[in-house]
Amino acid sequence: MGNKLMSRIHSLLLSVGLLMSALVPTAASASPSCLKDHKPYKLSGDTIEWEMTIKPGADCIQGLRWSYMQVFAVWVLNKPANGDLVIVGSGFRYFAKPGFDGPDKFSLVIIGKNRHDDGFSTVDITISHSDSVQAPGAVSGTGVASKVASAALNP
């Protein structure tokens, strides 16, 4: 009877351990900022310019919200010519085409609230080509759908 009891306790402890490991959050991996020295916009009708360097076939994900503001919407004003752009919540993901030889450019309009005032800003982003830069989170595949699916399956 002692062995059966020990076996039951062992099984119970194993089950509790598996349940606890499922409840403990794991560290999420995120790509670091791919923009160079980007300054905050003010949501006051302002237009600012940001720059980014990316390797052909790589991608970049970037948030657009600062800690002191709310972002209500992000719209694409001008689409990029040498890549694909996807709005992701209050940010964007840019995919450089494999044959990208730069430069590229796109514009976003951000609508939100900066502390107490509602407003909008336009952000013009210029992308330059780099053979030596490997953007974090770059995935293989040819289309946006395959890259997004790969990124979702391989965080």
Helices and strands as residue ranges (DSSP letters): H 2-23, E 35-36, E 47-54, E 59-63, E 69-78, E 83-88, E 91-96, E 104-114, E 117-129, H 144-153
